[in-house]
Amino acid sequence: MRLSEFIVVHVDRIVDEWEDFAKTLKPAADSMSKLELRDHARSILLAAARDMPT
């Protein structure tokens, strides 16, 4: 499986891990909502995956 395919297939799990990591970025993460922690991660990952094959 190519990396771009892996990202597309597993994007939700990757974003969950992204959020978990973002929560560790103290003190900034203390005042951030779940939405702010996720910070467009899904769209960033999918855009990167789209660009990889080219």
N, CA, C and O atoms as a Maestro MAE file, in Angstrom:
{
 s_m_m2io_version
 :::
 2.0.0
}

f_m_ct {
 s_m_title
 :::
 protein
 m_atom[216] {
  # First column is atom index #
  i_m_mmod_type
  r_m_x_coord
  r_m_y_coord
  r_m_z_coord
  i_m_residue_number
  s_m_chain_name
  s_m_pdb_residue_name
  s_m_pdb_atom_name
  i_m_atomic_number
  :::
  1 25 0.854 -1.178 0.000 1 A "MET " " N  " 7
  2 3 0.000 0.000 0.000 1 A "MET " " CA " 6
  3 2 0.896 1.235 0.000 1 A "MET " " C  " 6
  4 15 1.860 1.324 0.760 1 A "MET " " O  " 8
  5 25 0.564 2.163 -0.850 2 A "ARG " " N  " 7
  6 3 1.305 3.425 -0.927 2 A "ARG " " CA " 6
  7 2 0.928 4.312 0.264 2 A "ARG " " C  " 6
  8 15 -0.152 4.173 0.837 2 A "ARG " " O  " 8
  9 25 1.830 5.218 0.623 3 A "LEU " " N  " 7
  10 3 1.581 6.105 1.757 3 A "LEU " " CA " 6
  11 2 0.310 6.920 1.551 3 A "LEU " " C  " 6
  12 15 -0.474 7.089 2.485 3 A "LEU " " O  " 8
  13 25 0.099 7.420 0.352 4 A "SER " " N  " 7
  14 3 -1.104 8.221 0.097 4 A "SER " " CA " 6
  15 2 -2.369 7.397 0.321 4 A "SER " " C  " 6
  16 15 -3.350 7.907 0.864 4 A "SER " " O  " 8
  17 25 -2.357 6.139 -0.089 5 A "GLU " " N  " 7
  18 3 -3.509 5.256 0.127 5 A "GLU " " CA " 6
  19 2 -3.710 4.986 1.612 5 A "GLU " " C  " 6
  20 15 -4.840 4.968 2.100 5 A "GLU " " O  " 8
  21 25 -2.606 4.776 2.328 6 A "PHE " " N  " 7
  22 3 -2.668 4.531 3.767 6 A "PHE " " CA " 6
  23 2 -3.323 5.707 4.478 6 A "PHE " " C  " 6
  24 15 -4.184 5.517 5.338 6 A "PHE " " O  " 8
  25 25 -2.919 6.915 4.124 7 A "ILE " " N  " 7
  26 3 -3.482 8.114 4.751 7 A "ILE " " CA " 6
  27 2 -4.983 8.189 4.507 7 A "ILE " " C  " 6
  28 15 -5.752 8.449 5.433 7 A "ILE " " O  " 8
  29 25 -5.399 7.965 3.274 8 A "VAL " " N  " 7
  30 3 -6.825 8.045 2.943 8 A "VAL " " CA " 6
  31 2 -7.618 6.990 3.712 8 A "VAL " " C  " 6
  32 15 -8.679 7.290 4.259 8 A "VAL " " O  " 8
  33 25 -7.114 5.768 3.754 9 A "VAL " " N  " 7
  34 3 -7.817 4.670 4.426 9 A "VAL " " CA " 6
  35 2 -7.899 4.895 5.934 9 A "VAL " " C  " 6
  36 15 -8.907 4.570 6.562 9 A "VAL " " O  " 8
  37 25 -6.829 5.454 6.513 10 A "HIS " " N  " 7
  38 3 -6.737 5.566 7.969 10 A "HIS " " CA " 6
  39 2 -6.827 7.004 8.483 10 A "HIS " " C  " 6
  40 15 -6.394 7.279 9.602 10 A "HIS " " O  " 8
  41 25 -7.371 7.913 7.701 11 A "VAL " " N  " 7
  42 3 -7.350 9.332 8.062 11 A "VAL " " CA " 6
  43 2 -8.015 9.604 9.413 11 A "VAL " " C  " 6
  44 15 -7.521 10.433 10.178 11 A "VAL " " O  " 8
  45 25 -9.107 8.935 9.719 12 A "ASP " " N  " 7
  46 3 -9.781 9.202 10.995 12 A "ASP " " CA " 6
  47 2 -8.906 8.800 12.179 12 A "ASP " " C  " 6
  48 15 -8.829 9.527 13.169 12 A "ASP " " O  " 8
  49 25 -8.255 7.661 12.083 13 A "ARG " " N  " 7
  50 3 -7.360 7.206 13.159 13 A "ARG " " CA " 6
  51 2 -6.155 8.141 13.295 13 A "ARG " " C  " 6
  52 15 -5.726 8.450 14.406 13 A "ARG " " O  " 8
  53 25 -5.621 8.582 12.172 14 A "ILE " " N  " 7
  54 3 -4.483 9.504 12.194 14 A "ILE " " CA " 6
  55 2 -4.878 10.818 12.860 14 A "ILE " " C  " 6
  56 15 -4.117 11.365 13.658 14 A "ILE " " O  " 8
  57 25 -6.054 11.322 12.538 15 A "VAL " " N  " 7
  58 3 -6.526 12.575 13.142 15 A "VAL " " CA " 6
  59 2 -6.748 12.388 14.642 15 A "VAL " " C  " 6
  60 15 -6.458 13.297 15.420 15 A "VAL " " O  " 8
  61 25 -7.249 11.243 15.056 16 A "ASP " " N  " 7
  62 3 -7.404 10.972 16.493 16 A "ASP " " CA " 6
  63 2 -6.048 11.016 17.196 16 A "ASP " " C  " 6
  64 15 -5.920 11.597 18.273 16 A "ASP " " O  " 8
  65 25 -5.040 10.401 16.584 17 A "GLU " " N  " 7
  66 3 -3.682 10.419 17.160 17 A "GLU " " CA " 6
  67 2 -3.114 11.836 17.168 17 A "GLU " " C  " 6
  68 15 -2.432 12.234 18.112 17 A "GLU " " O  " 8
  69 25 -3.397 12.588 16.115 18 A "TRP " " N  " 7
  70 3 -2.968 13.989 16.006 18 A "TRP " " CA " 6
  71 2 -3.526 14.778 17.191 18 A "TRP " " C  " 6
  72 15 -2.808 15.533 17.846 18 A "TRP " " O  " 8
  73 25 -4.825 14.586 17.453 19 A "GLU " " N  " 7
  74 3 -5.475 15.286 18.563 19 A "GLU " " CA " 6
  75 2 -4.849 14.890 19.898 19 A "GLU " " C  " 6
  76 15 -4.593 15.746 20.745 19 A "GLU " " O  " 8
  77 25 -4.604 13.593 20.085 20 A "ASP " " N  " 7
  78 3 -3.976 13.129 21.327 20 A "ASP " " CA " 6
  79 2 -2.616 13.786 21.525 20 A "ASP " " C  " 6
  80 15 -2.280 14.193 22.637 20 A "ASP " " O  " 8
  81 25 -1.831 13.892 20.458 21 A "PHE " " N  " 7
  82 3 -0.534 14.545 20.557 21 A "PHE " " CA " 6
  83 2 -0.701 16.035 20.852 21 A "PHE " " C  " 6
  84 15 0.009 16.586 21.694 21 A "PHE " " O  " 8
  85 25 -1.632 16.685 20.164 22 A "ALA " " N  " 7
  86 3 -1.845 18.122 20.361 22 A "ALA " " CA " 6
  87 2 -2.211 18.437 21.808 22 A "ALA " " C  " 6
  88 15 -1.864 19.502 22.318 22 A "ALA " " O  " 8
  89 25 -2.909 17.517 22.471 23 A "LYS " " N  " 7
  90 3 -3.279 17.716 23.876 23 A "LYS " " CA " 6
  91 2 -2.063 17.796 24.784 23 A "LYS " " C  " 6
  92 15 -2.151 18.351 25.880 23 A "LYS " " O  " 8
  93 25 -0.930 17.254 24.351 24 A "THR " " N  " 7
  94 3 0.281 17.257 25.177 24 A "THR " " CA " 6
  95 2 1.068 18.551 25.056 24 A "THR " " C  " 6
  96 15 2.026 18.763 25.799 24 A "THR " " O  " 8
  97 25 0.683 19.408 24.143 25 A "LEU " " N  " 7
  98 3 1.415 20.650 23.910 25 A "LEU " " CA " 6
  99 2 0.954 21.709 24.904 25 A "LEU " " C  " 6
  100 15 0.132 22.569 24.589 25 A "LEU " " O  " 8
  101 25 1.492 21.628 26.081 26 A "LYS " " N  " 7
  102 3 1.118 22.492 27.196 26 A "LYS " " CA " 6
  103 2 1.994 23.736 27.201 26 A "LYS " " C  " 6
  104 15 3.143 23.643 26.769 26 A "LYS " " O  " 8
  105 25 1.546 24.853 27.644 27 A "PRO " " N  " 7
  106 3 0.237 25.144 28.201 27 A "PRO " " CA " 6
  107 2 -0.801 25.514 27.145 27 A "PRO " " C  " 6
  108 15 -1.975 25.680 27.476 27 A "PRO " " O  " 8
  109 25 -0.397 25.647 25.888 28 A "ALA " " N  " 7
  110 3 -1.336 26.105 24.852 28 A "ALA " " CA " 6
  111 2 -2.565 25.215 24.742 28 A "ALA " " C  " 6
  112 15 -3.672 25.720 24.560 28 A "ALA " " O  " 8
  113 25 -2.395 23.910 24.849 29 A "ALA " " N  " 7
  114 3 -3.514 22.978 24.670 29 A "ALA " " CA " 6
  115 2 -4.546 23.071 25.784 29 A "ALA " " C  " 6
  116 15 -5.698 22.680 25.594 29 A "ALA " " O  " 8
  117 25 -4.150 23.580 26.933 30 A "ASP " " N  " 7
  118 3 -5.076 23.653 28.070 30 A "ASP " " CA " 6
  119 2 -6.324 24.475 27.768 30 A "ASP " " C  " 6
  120 15 -7.400 24.187 28.293 30 A "ASP " " O  " 8
  121 25 -6.188 25.475 26.943 31 A "SER " " N  " 7
  122 3 -7.324 26.364 26.672 31 A "SER " " CA " 6
  123 2 -7.959 26.114 25.305 31 A "SER " " C  " 6
  124 15 -8.774 26.915 24.845 31 A "SER " " O  " 8
  125 25 -7.590 25.007 24.653 32 A "MET " " N  " 7
  126 3 -8.100 24.741 23.309 32 A "MET " " CA " 6
  127 2 -9.219 23.705 23.320 32 A "MET " " C  " 6
  128 15 -9.184 22.743 24.086 32 A "MET " " O  " 8
  129 25 -10.210 23.917 22.459 33 A "SER " " N  " 7
  130 3 -11.309 22.960 22.316 33 A "SER " " CA " 6
  131 2 -10.848 21.776 21.458 33 A "SER " " C  " 6
  132 15 -9.779 21.807 20.849 33 A "SER " " O  " 8
  133 25 -11.683 20.736 21.427 34 A "LYS " " N  " 7
  134 3 -11.387 19.582 20.577 34 A "LYS " " CA " 6
  135 2 -11.251 20.022 19.119 34 A "LYS " " C  " 6
  136 15 -10.354 19.567 18.409 34 A "LYS " " O  " 8
  137 25 -12.132 20.894 18.684 35 A "LEU " " N  " 7
  138 3 -12.085 21.391 17.309 35 A "LEU " " CA " 6
  139 2 -10.770 22.119 17.038 35 A "LEU " " C  " 6
  140 15 -10.153 21.924 15.991 35 A "LEU " " O  " 8
  141 25 -10.348 22.946 17.968 36 A "GLU " " N  " 7
  142 3 -9.093 23.679 17.797 36 A "GLU " " CA " 6
  143 2 -7.897 22.735 17.798 36 A "GLU " " C  " 6
  144 15 -6.944 22.947 17.049 36 A "GLU " " O  " 8
  145 25 -7.936 21.694 18.630 37 A "LEU " " N  " 7
  146 3 -6.836 20.736 18.667 37 A "LEU " " CA " 6
  147 2 -6.720 19.972 17.343 37 A "LEU " " C  " 6
  148 15 -5.620 19.648 16.894 37 A "LEU " " O  " 8
  149 25 -7.860 19.694 16.737 38 A "ARG " " N  " 7
  150 3 -7.852 18.953 15.472 38 A "ARG " " CA " 6
  151 2 -7.422 19.850 14.306 38 A "ARG " " C  " 6
  152 15 -6.837 19.367 13.336 38 A "ARG " " O  " 8
  153 25 -7.710 21.148 14.396 39 A "ASP " " N  " 7
  154 3 -7.186 22.196 13.519 39 A "ASP " " CA " 6
  155 2 -7.047 21.804 12.050 39 A "ASP " " C  " 6
  156 15 -5.948 21.877 11.500 39 A "ASP " " O  " 8
  157 25 -8.104 21.403 11.424 40 A "HIS " " N  " 7
  158 3 -8.112 21.097 9.994 40 A "HIS " " CA " 6
  159 2 -7.190 19.936 9.615 40 A "HIS " " C  " 6
  160 15 -6.783 19.821 8.459 40 A "HIS " " O  " 8
  161 25 -6.861 19.081 10.579 41 A "ALA " " N  " 7
  162 3 -5.933 17.978 10.323 41 A "ALA " " CA " 6
  163 2 -6.411 17.092 9.179 41 A "ALA " " C  " 6
  164 15 -5.623 16.704 8.316 41 A "ALA " " O  " 8
  165 25 -7.693 16.774 9.172 42 A "ARG " " N  " 7
  166 3 -8.230 15.888 8.130 42 A "ARG " " CA " 6
  167 2 -8.004 16.474 6.735 42 A "ARG " " C  " 6
  168 15 -7.524 15.781 5.838 42 A "ARG " " O  " 8
  169 25 -8.347 17.731 6.556 43 A "SER " " N  " 7
  170 3 -8.189 18.335 5.226 43 A "SER " " CA " 6
  171 2 -6.717 18.465 4.838 43 A "SER " " C  " 6
  172 15 -6.375 18.314 3.665 43 A "SER " " O  " 8
  173 25 -5.851 18.741 5.796 44 A "ILE " " N  " 7
  174 3 -4.414 18.830 5.522 44 A "ILE " " CA " 6
  175 2 -3.881 17.472 5.068 44 A "ILE " " C  " 6
  176 15 -3.161 17.381 4.074 44 A "ILE " " O  " 8
  177 25 -4.240 16.419 5.802 45 A "LEU " " N  " 7
  178 3 -3.769 15.074 5.458 45 A "LEU " " CA " 6
  179 2 -4.284 14.620 4.096 45 A "LEU " " C  " 6
  180 15 -3.532 14.064 3.296 45 A "LEU " " O  " 8
  181 25 -5.560 14.857 3.836 46 A "LEU " " N  " 7
  182 3 -6.123 14.428 2.556 46 A "LEU " " CA " 6
  183 2 -5.537 15.221 1.388 46 A "LEU " " C  " 6
  184 15 -5.342 14.671 0.304 46 A "LEU " " O  " 8
  185 25 -5.259 16.490 1.596 47 A "ALA " " N  " 7
  186 3 -4.622 17.292 0.546 47 A "ALA " " CA " 6
  187 2 -3.209 16.782 0.271 47 A "ALA " " C  " 6
  188 15 -2.793 16.690 -0.884 47 A "ALA " " O  " 8
  189 25 -2.481 16.456 1.318 48 A "ALA " " N  " 7
  190 3 -1.132 15.904 1.146 48 A "ALA " " CA " 6
  191 2 -1.192 14.572 0.401 48 A "ALA " " C  " 6
  192 15 -0.388 14.325 -0.498 48 A "ALA " " O  " 8
  193 25 -2.142 13.717 0.773 49 A "ALA " " N  " 7
  194 3 -2.287 12.415 0.112 49 A "ALA " " CA " 6
  195 2 -2.625 12.589 -1.370 49 A "ALA " " C  " 6
  196 15 -2.121 11.846 -2.211 49 A "ALA " " O  " 8
  197 25 -3.469 13.560 -1.690 50 A "ARG " " N  " 7
  198 3 -3.824 13.835 -3.089 50 A "ARG " " CA " 6
  199 2 -2.603 14.259 -3.902 50 A "ARG " " C  " 6
  200 15 -2.470 13.897 -5.071 50 A "ARG " " O  " 8
  201 25 -1.714 15.028 -3.276 51 A "ASP " " N  " 7
  202 3 -0.544 15.546 -3.984 51 A "ASP " " CA " 6
  203 2 0.592 14.534 -4.102 51 A "ASP " " C  " 6
  204 15 1.463 14.696 -4.957 51 A "ASP " " O  " 8
  205 25 0.607 13.510 -3.283 52 A "MET " " N  " 7
  206 3 1.728 12.563 -3.278 52 A "MET " " CA " 6
  207 2 1.949 11.838 -4.603 52 A "MET " " C  " 6
  208 15 3.095 11.730 -5.038 52 A "MET " " O  " 8
  209 25 0.922 11.344 -5.251 53 A "PRO " " N  " 7
  210 3 1.171 10.602 -6.491 53 A "PRO " " CA " 6
  211 2 1.718 11.455 -7.633 53 A "PRO " " C  " 6
  212 15 2.275 10.915 -8.589 53 A "PRO " " O  " 8
  213 25 1.570 12.759 -7.552 54 A "THR " " N  " 7
  214 3 2.008 13.613 -8.661 54 A "THR " " CA " 6
  215 2 3.449 14.038 -8.520 54 A "THR " " C  " 6
  216 15 3.967 14.759 -9.373 54 A "THR " " O  " 8
  :::
 }
 m_bond[215] {
  # First column is bond index #
  i_m_from
  i_m_to
  i_m_order
  :::
  1 1 2 1
  2 2 3 1
  3 3 4 2
  4 3 5 1
  5 5 6 1
  6 6 7 1
  7 7 8 2
  8 7 9 1
  9 9 10 1
  10 10 11 1
  11 11 12 2
  12 11 13 1
  13 13 14 1
  14 14 15 1
  15 15 16 2
  16 15 17 1
  17 17 18 1
  18 18 19 1
  19 19 20 2
  20 19 21 1
  21 21 22 1
  22 22 23 1
  23 23 24 2
  24 23 25 1
  25 25 26 1
  26 26 27 1
  27 27 28 2
  28 27 29 1
  29 29 30 1
  30 30 31 1
  31 31 32 2
  32 31 33 1
  33 33 34 1
  34 34 35 1
  35 35 36 2
  36 35 37 1
  37 37 38 1
  38 38 39 1
  39 39 40 2
  40 39 41 1
  41 41 42 1
  42 42 43 1
  43 43 44 2
  44 43 45 1
  45 45 46 1
  46 46 47 1
  47 47 48 2
  48 47 49 1
  49 49 50 1
  50 50 51 1
  51 51 52 2
  52 51 53 1
  53 53 54 1
  54 54 55 1
  55 55 56 2
  56 55 57 1
  57 57 58 1
  58 58 59 1
  59 59 60 2
  60 59 61 1
  61 61 62 1
  62 62 63 1
  63 63 64 2
  64 63 65 1
  65 65 66 1
  66 66 67 1
  67 67 68 2
  68 67 69 1
  69 69 70 1
  70 70 71 1
  71 71 72 2
  72 71 73 1
  73 73 74 1
  74 74 75 1
  75 75 76 2
  76 75 77 1
  77 77 78 1
  78 78 79 1
  79 79 80 2
  80 79 81 1
  81 81 82 1
  82 82 83 1
  83 83 84 2
  84 83 85 1
  85 85 86 1
  86 86 87 1
  87 87 88 2
  88 87 89 1
  89 89 90 1
  90 90 91 1
  91 91 92 2
  92 91 93 1
  93 93 94 1
  94 94 95 1
  95 95 96 2
  96 95 97 1
  97 97 98 1
  98 98 99 1
  99 99 100 2
  100 99 101 1
  101 101 102 1
  102 102 103 1
  103 103 104 2
  104 103 105 1
  105 105 106 1
  106 106 107 1
  107 107 108 2
  108 107 109 1
  109 109 110 1
  110 110 111 1
  111 111 112 2
  112 111 113 1
  113 113 114 1
  114 114 115 1
  115 115 116 2
  116 115 117 1
  117 117 118 1
  118 118 119 1
  119 119 120 2
  120 119 121 1
  121 121 122 1
  122 122 123 1
  123 123 124 2
  124 123 125 1
  125 125 126 1
  126 126 127 1
  127 127 128 2
  128 127 129 1
  129 129 130 1
  130 130 131 1
  131 131 132 2
  132 131 133 1
  133 133 134 1
  134 134 135 1
  135 135 136 2
  136 135 137 1
  137 137 138 1
  138 138 139 1
  139 139 140 2
  140 139 141 1
  141 141 142 1
  142 142 143 1
  143 143 144 2
  144 143 145 1
  145 145 146 1
  146 146 147 1
  147 147 148 2
  148 147 149 1
  149 149 150 1
  150 150 151 1
  151 151 152 2
  152 151 153 1
  153 153 154 1
  154 154 155 1
  155 155 156 2
  156 155 157 1
  157 157 158 1
  158 158 159 1
  159 159 160 2
  160 159 161 1
  161 161 162 1
  162 162 163 1
  163 163 164 2
  164 163 165 1
  165 165 166 1
  166 166 167 1
  167 167 168 2
  168 167 169 1
  169 169 170 1
  170 170 171 1
  171 171 172 2
  172 171 173 1
  173 173 174 1
  174 174 175 1
  175 175 176 2
  176 175 177 1
  177 177 178 1
  178 178 179 1
  179 179 180 2
  180 179 181 1
  181 181 182 1
  182 182 183 1
  183 183 184 2
  184 183 185 1
  185 185 186 1
  186 186 187 1
  187 187 188 2
  188 187 189 1
  189 189 190 1
  190 190 191 1
  191 191 192 2
  192 191 193 1
  193 193 194 1
  194 194 195 1
  195 195 196 2
  196 195 197 1
  197 197 198 1
  198 198 199 1
  199 199 200 2
  200 199 201 1
  201 201 202 1
  202 202 203 1
  203 203 204 2
  204 203 205 1
  205 205 206 1
  206 206 207 1
  207 207 208 2
  208 207 209 1
  209 209 210 1
  210 210 211 1
  211 211 212 2
  212 211 213 1
  213 213 214 1
  214 214 215 1
  215 215 216 2
  :::
 }
}
